[in-house]
Amino acid sequence: MIYQVQLIKLLFAVDDHIFRIGRAELIRNPWKVILLLVFLCMLIYSGMGILGLGSSVMSSEAVLVDPATYETHKFWFLVGRAIYSLAFALFILFIPSLIFYWVTKIPFKKLLILQMIVLFVLLIERVLWIPMAVYFGLDWFVSPLSFGVIASYITDIPFLIYLFGAISLFQLWIIGFQIKFLCKLSGIHKGWIWSTVILFHIATWSVTAVIAFTDIHIINGWFNS
């Protein structure tokens, strides 16, 4: 059986496509879809950089430097966002796939399809956040789709706000989707799958919070050094 990767159709018929992926002997055009997703990721994050999203600290410190220096900083900020988006896409696609392969022994290409959906959903979430940021000034960690809003009312500790801001309704859907996919295609005990997926996400949320926390200090350092 040949399976052709169709991300949008998969989202609207999850069980049917998971069954077909499990039965497939050949996966058609996975690398084309991967390249398209990586390109979309870089396009979205570069567009966010052009709109100034994520550069509030840099903008607030612009008066401290001359215009030429500020434009140089802005250029490198955009380059950094493009590099980050590339690294982000490759991480989401390949690192979880390798971990899940080690745990479940599901064929690697089938796990790549799983992570293609994950990346696609994350990009949808990011696109939905852009108008919230542009028109309402909401940072990603206080998006109404995340738990960062609740955390901001409970604590003033930035790291905890970033941590809970990384947990969103989309993330919870992704966890459920990954667990369903892996359980359907693997014969190992479901407890191993649940623990692997949840621990992986806790680790990524923690790393996201650390990056967000240090990112502000790095940008501040450009102007205060």
LUMLO-498990 format. One record per residue: residue in three letters; z, y, x of N, C-alpha, C in turn. Coordinates in steps of 0.2 Angstrom, whole numbers, padded with zeros to 4 digits, always signed. Last residue first. Example, Ala and Ser with C-alpha at 12.3 -4.5 7.8 and 13.67 -1.06 7.14 Angstrom:
2
SER+0035-0011+0064+0036-0005+0068+0039+0000+0064 ALA+0039-0028+0066+0039-0022+0062+0039-0016+0066 
This chain:
225
SER+0132+0234+0131+0133+0232+0138+0130+0238+0142 ASN+0131+0237+0118+0137+0239+0121+0138+0237+0128 PHE+0119+0231+0113+0120+0239+0113+0126+0241+0117 TRP+0120+0218+0115+0114+0221+0118+0115+0229+0118 GLY+0132+0214+0109+0132+0215+0116+0126+0218+0119 ASN+0128+0213+0096+0132+0219+0097+0132+0220+0105 ILE+0121+0201+0097+0117+0207+0095+0121+0214+0097 ILE+0132+0193+0100+0127+0194+0104+0123+0200+0103 HIS+0140+0194+0088+0142+0197+0094+0137+0198+0100 ILE+0131+0189+0079+0133+0196+0078+0136+0198+0085 ASP+0131+0176+0083+0124+0180+0083+0126+0187+0083 THR+0143+0170+0082+0141+0172+0088+0135+0176+0089 PHE+0142+0167+0068+0148+0171+0071+0146+0174+0077 ALA+0131+0159+0067+0131+0166+0063+0137+0170+0066 ILE+0135+0148+0075+0129+0152+0076+0129+0159+0073 VAL+0146+0144+0067+0147+0146+0074+0141+0150+0076 ALA+0139+0140+0055+0145+0145+0055+0146+0148+0062 THR+0131+0130+0060+0128+0136+0057+0133+0142+0057 VAL+0141+0121+0064+0136+0124+0069+0133+0130+0066 SER+0146+0117+0051+0150+0120+0056+0146+0124+0061 TRP+0135+0112+0045+0138+0118+0042+0142+0121+0047 THR+0133+0101+0053+0128+0106+0053+0130+0113+0050 ALA+0144+0093+0050+0143+0096+0057+0138+0101+0057 ILE+0143+0091+0037+0148+0095+0039+0147+0097+0046 HIS+0131+0083+0038+0131+0090+0035+0137+0094+0036 PHE+0136+0072+0044+0130+0075+0047+0130+0082+0044 LEU+0145+0067+0035+0147+0069+0041+0142+0074+0045 ILE+0136+0064+0024+0141+0069+0023+0144+0072+0030 VAL+0128+0053+0030+0125+0059+0027+0130+0065+0027 THR+0138+0044+0034+0133+0047+0039+0131+0053+0036 SER+0145+0041+0022+0148+0044+0027+0144+0047+0033 TRP+0134+0035+0014+0138+0041+0012+0141+0045+0018 ILE+0130+0024+0023+0126+0029+0021+0129+0036+0019 TRP+0142+0017+0023+0139+0019+0029+0135+0025+0028 GLY+0143+0013+0009+0148+0017+0012+0146+0020+0019 LYS+0133+0005+0007+0132+0012+0004+0137+0016+0008 HIS+0127-0006+0019+0133-0004+0015+0132+0003+0013 ILE+0109-0008+0020+0116-0008+0023+0121-0006+0018 GLY+0096-0009+0016+0101-0014+0013+0108-0013+0016 SER+0086+0005+0011+0090+0002+0016+0095-0003+0013 LEU+0080+0012+0001+0076+0009+0006+0080+0005+0011 LYS+0091+0017-0007+0085+0013-0010+0081+0010-0005 CYS+0099+0024+0002+0102+0018-0002+0096+0014-0005 LEU+0090+0034+0006+0093+0030+0011+0095+0023+0007 PHE+0089+0041-0007+0083+0039-0003+0085+0033+0002 LYS+0102+0045-0010+0098+0041-0015+0092+0037-0011 ILE+0105+0053+0001+0109+0047-0001+0105+0042-0005 GLN+0096+0063-0001+0096+0059+0005+0100+0053+0004 PHE+0100+0068-0013+0093+0066-0012+0093+0061-0006 GLY+0113+0073-0011+0112+0068-0016+0105+0065-0015 ILE+0110+0083-0001+0114+0077+0001+0113+0071-0004 ILE+0102+0092-0009+0099+0088-0003+0103+0082-0001 TRP+0111+0097-0018+0106+0093-0020+0103+0088-0014 LEU+0119+0103-0009+0122+0098-0012+0117+0093-0015 GLN+0110+0113-0004+0113+0108+0000+0116+0102-0003 PHE+0108+0120-0016+0103+0117-0013+0105+0112-0008 LEU+0121+0126-0018+0119+0121-0023+0113+0117-0020 SER+0128+0127-0001+0125+0129-0007+0123+0124-0012 ILE+0136+0131+0013+0136+0126+0008+0133+0129+0002 ALA+0137+0142+0021+0131+0137+0023+0131+0132+0018 GLY+0148+0149+0016+0141+0151+0014+0136+0147+0016 PHE+0158+0142+0022+0157+0140+0015+0150+0143+0013 LEU+0155+0147+0035+0155+0140+0034+0154+0138+0027 TYR+0157+0161+0033+0150+0158+0036+0150+0151+0034 ILE+0170+0161+0030+0165+0164+0025+0158+0161+0027 LEU+0176+0156+0042+0176+0152+0035+0172+0155+0030 PHE+0173+0167+0050+0170+0160+0052+0170+0156+0045 PRO+0180+0178+0045+0172+0178+0045+0170+0171+0046 ILE+0193+0179+0034+0191+0176+0041+0183+0175+0041 ASP+0198+0183+0023+0194+0188+0026+0192+0185+0033 THR+0198+0172+0008+0199+0174+0015+0195+0179+0017 ILE+0194+0173-0006+0200+0169-0004+0202+0171+0003 TYR+0182+0179-0007+0188+0182-0011+0194+0178-0009 SER+0174+0172+0001+0175+0179+0003+0181+0182-0001 ALA+0173+0160-0006+0177+0160+0001+0178+0167+0002 ILE+0164+0164-0016+0171+0161-0017+0175+0162-0011 VAL+0153+0166-0008+0155+0171-0012+0163+0170-0014 GLY+0150+0154-0002+0152+0160+0002+0155+0165-0002 PHE+0143+0145-0008+0150+0145-0010+0154+0150-0005 SER+0127+0150-0015+0132+0147-0010+0139+0148-0012 LEU+0120+0157-0024+0118+0150-0023+0123+0147-0019 PRO+0123+0171-0021+0126+0167-0027+0125+0160-0028 SER+0127+0173-0004+0122+0172-0009+0125+0169-0015 VAL+0134+0176+0007+0137+0178+0000+0132+0177-0005 PHE+0126+0172+0017+0132+0169+0017+0136+0171+0010 TRP+0115+0181+0017+0114+0174+0016+0121+0170+0014 ASP+0120+0197+0010+0119+0192+0016+0118+0185+0013 LEU+0112+0207-0002+0116+0201-0001+0115+0198+0006 GLY+0105+0218-0006+0109+0219+0000+0113+0213+0001 PHE+0097+0219-0017+0104+0219-0018+0108+0219-0012 TYR+0084+0218-0012+0085+0223-0018+0093+0224-0019 VAL+0084+0210-0001+0080+0216-0001+0083+0221-0006 ALA+0092+0199-0005+0094+0203+0001+0090+0209+0001 MET+0085+0194-0015+0092+0196-0016+0095+0200-0010 PRO+0073+0191-0010+0073+0197-0015+0081+0199-0016 ILE+0078+0180-0001+0074+0186+0001+0075+0192-0004 TRP+0082+0168-0008+0087+0173-0006+0084+0180-0004 LEU+0070+0161-0010+0074+0164-0016+0079+0169-0014 VAL+0067+0157+0003+0063+0162-0001+0066+0165-0007 ARG+0078+0148+0005+0077+0154+0009+0073+0160+0006 GLU+0074+0138-0004+0081+0142-0005+0081+0148-0001 ILE+0062+0134+0001+0062+0137-0005+0069+0141-0006 LEU+0067+0129+0013+0063+0135+0013+0062+0138+0007 LEU+0074+0118+0009+0078+0123+0012+0074+0130+0013 VAL+0064+0110+0003+0069+0113-0001+0073+0119+0002 PHE+0057+0107+0015+0054+0111+0010+0059+0114+0005 LEU+0067+0100+0022+0065+0106+0025+0061+0110+0020 VAL+0068+0089+0013+0074+0093+0015+0072+0100+0017 ILE+0055+0084+0014+0057+0086+0008+0063+0091+0009 MET+0055+0080+0027+0050+0085+0025+0052+0088+0019 GLN+0065+0070+0027+0066+0076+0030+0061+0082+0029 LEU+0057+0060+0021+0064+0062+0018+0065+0069+0021 ILE+0047+0058+0030+0045+0061+0023+0052+0063+0020 LEU+0054+0053+0041+0051+0059+0041+0049+0062+0035 LEU+0057+0040+0036+0063+0045+0036+0060+0052+0037 LYS+0044+0035+0037+0047+0036+0030+0053+0041+0030 LYS+0043+0035+0051+0039+0039+0047+0041+0040+0040 PHE+0053+0025+0054+0054+0032+0056+0050+0037+0052 PRO+0060+0013+0043+0054+0015+0048+0054+0023+0048 ILE+0077+0011+0044+0071+0012+0040+0066+0015+0044 LYS+0089+0008+0051+0083+0005+0053+0077+0005+0048 THR+0101+0015+0049+0098+0011+0043+0092+0007+0045 VAL+0105+0022+0060+0110+0019+0056+0107+0014+0051 TRP+0094+0026+0067+0099+0022+0071+0104+0018+0066 TYR+0088+0033+0057+0085+0027+0059+0090+0023+0063 PHE+0097+0044+0055+0096+0039+0050+0093+0033+0052 ILE+0095+0050+0068+0101+0047+0066+0101+0042+0061 LEU+0081+0053+0067+0083+0049+0072+0090+0046+0071 SER+0082+0062+0056+0078+0056+0055+0080+0051+0061 PRO+0090+0073+0061+0092+0068+0055+0088+0062+0055 ILE+0080+0077+0070+0086+0075+0072+0090+0070+0067 PHE+0067+0081+0064+0068+0075+0068+0075+0073+0070 LEU+0068+0091+0054+0063+0086+0053+0065+0080+0058 ILE+0078+0100+0059+0078+0097+0052+0074+0091+0051 PHE+0072+0103+0072+0079+0100+0071+0079+0097+0064 LEU+0060+0110+0068+0060+0103+0072+0067+0100+0072 ALA+0065+0121+0061+0061+0116+0058+0061+0109+0062 PHE+0073+0127+0072+0076+0125+0066+0072+0120+0062 ALA+0063+0130+0081+0068+0125+0083+0072+0123+0077 LEU+0056+0139+0073+0053+0134+0076+0058+0128+0078 SER+0066+0149+0071+0063+0146+0065+0059+0139+0068 TYR+0068+0154+0084+0074+0150+0080+0071+0146+0075 ILE+0056+0160+0087+0058+0154+0091+0064+0150+0087 ALA+0057+0170+0078+0051+0165+0078+0053+0159+0081 ARG+0069+0177+0082+0068+0174+0075+0063+0169+0075 GLY+0064+0181+0095+0070+0177+0094+0070+0173+0087 VAL+0055+0190+0091+0053+0184+0095+0058+0179+0094 LEU+0063+0199+0084+0057+0196+0081+0055+0189+0084 PHE+0070+0204+0095+0074+0201+0089+0069+0197+0085 TRP+0061+0209+0103+0064+0203+0106+0068+0200+0100 PHE+0058+0221+0095+0053+0216+0097+0056+0209+0099 LYS+0070+0227+0095+0068+0225+0089+0062+0219+0090 HIS+0071+0231+0109+0076+0226+0106+0074+0223+0099 THR+0061+0240+0109+0061+0234+0113+0065+0229+0111 GLU+0065+0249+0100+0059+0246+0098+0059+0239+0103 TYR+0076+0254+0108+0077+0251+0101+0071+0247+0099 THR+0070+0260+0119+0074+0254+0120+0076+0250+0113 ALA+0063+0270+0112+0060+0265+0116+0064+0259+0117 PRO+0074+0278+0106+0069+0274+0102+0065+0269+0106 ASP+0090+0275+0115+0084+0279+0113+0079+0275+0110 VAL+0106+0270+0106+0101+0269+0111+0095+0274+0110 LEU+0114+0272+0095+0117+0272+0102+0112+0272+0107 VAL+0107+0271+0083+0108+0278+0086+0111+0278+0093 ALA+0108+0257+0081+0101+0260+0084+0102+0267+0086 GLU+0117+0250+0075+0119+0252+0082+0113+0256+0085 SER+0112+0246+0063+0118+0251+0063+0120+0254+0070 SER+0103+0237+0067+0101+0244+0064+0106+0249+0064 MET+0110+0227+0072+0106+0230+0077+0104+0237+0074 VAL+0117+0223+0060+0121+0225+0066+0116+0229+0070 SER+0106+0219+0052+0110+0224+0050+0114+0227+0056 SER+0096+0209+0053+0097+0214+0059+0101+0220+0057 GLY+0094+0201+0042+0098+0198+0048+0099+0203+0054 LEU+0079+0208+0039+0084+0204+0036+0088+0200+0042 GLY+0068+0216+0042+0074+0218+0044+0080+0214+0042 LEU+0056+0212+0039+0059+0216+0033+0066+0218+0036 ILE+0053+0205+0050+0049+0211+0049+0053+0215+0044 GLY+0062+0194+0048+0063+0198+0053+0060+0205+0053 MET+0055+0188+0037+0062+0191+0036+0064+0195+0042 GLY+0043+0184+0044+0043+0189+0038+0050+0192+0037 SER+0049+0174+0052+0046+0180+0055+0045+0186+0050 TYR+0052+0165+0042+0058+0168+0046+0055+0174+0050 ILE+0040+0162+0036+0045+0165+0032+0050+0168+0036 LEU+0033+0157+0047+0030+0163+0044+0036+0166+0040 MET+0040+0146+0051+0039+0152+0056+0037+0158+0052 CYS+0038+0139+0040+0045+0140+0042+0045+0147+0047 LEU+0025+0137+0039+0028+0140+0034+0035+0143+0036 PHE+0023+0129+0051+0020+0135+0051+0023+0140+0045 VAL+0031+0118+0047+0033+0121+0053+0030+0128+0053 LEU+0023+0113+0037+0030+0115+0036+0032+0119+0041 LEU+0011+0110+0044+0011+0115+0038+0018+0118+0037 LEU+0015+0100+0052+0013+0106+0055+0013+0112+0050 ILE+0019+0090+0042+0024+0093+0046+0021+0099+0050 VAL+0006+0088+0036+0011+0091+0032+0017+0094+0037 LYS+0000+0082+0047-0003+0088+0044+0002+0092+0040 TRP+0008+0070+0049+0008+0076+0054+0005+0082+0052 PRO+0005+0062+0037+0012+0065+0038+0012+0071+0043 ASN-0007+0056+0032-0007+0063+0034+0001+0066+0035 ARG+0000+0041+0025-0006+0045+0026-0004+0053+0027 ILE+0008+0027+0030+0009+0034+0027+0003+0038+0030 LEU+0007+0010+0025+0004+0015+0029+0006+0022+0025 GLU+0014+0002+0016+0013+0000+0023+0010+0005+0028 ALA+0027+0006+0004+0021+0008+0008+0020+0005+0014 ARG+0038+0004-0003+0033-0001-0003+0027+0000+0001 GLY+0045+0016-0002+0048+0010+0001+0043+0004+0001 ILE+0036+0025-0008+0037+0025-0001+0040+0019+0002 ARG+0038+0020-0021+0031+0020-0018+0032+0020-0010 PHE+0051+0024-0023+0049+0017-0024+0043+0016-0020 ILE+0051+0038-0021+0055+0034-0017+0053+0026-0017 HIS+0042+0041-0032+0040+0042-0026+0044+0038-0020 ASP+0051+0038-0043+0044+0035-0043+0042+0035-0035 ASP+0062+0046-0041+0063+0039-0041+0056+0035-0040 VAL+0056+0060-0042+0059+0057-0036+0059+0050-0035 ALA+0046+0069-0047+0046+0062-0049+0049+0058-0043 PHE+0046+0082-0042+0046+0081-0049+0046+0073-0052 LEU+0045+0080-0028+0051+0084-0031+0052+0083-0039 LEU+0033+0074-0027+0039+0070-0026+0045+0074-0029 LYS+0024+0085-0029+0025+0080-0034+0031+0075-0033 ILE+0027+0092-0017+0029+0095-0024+0029+0090-0029 LEU+0023+0083-0007+0030+0086-0007+0032+0088-0014 GLN+0015+0070-0003+0014+0075-0008+0021+0078-0010 VAL+0008+0059+0008+0013+0064+0007+0011+0069+0002 GLN+0002+0044+0002+0000+0050+0004+0006+0055+0003 TYR+0003+0027+0006+0007+0032+0003+0004+0039+0006 ILE-0004+0011+0003-0005+0017+0006-0001+0023+0002 MET+0000-0006+0004+0000+0000+0000+0000+0006+0004 
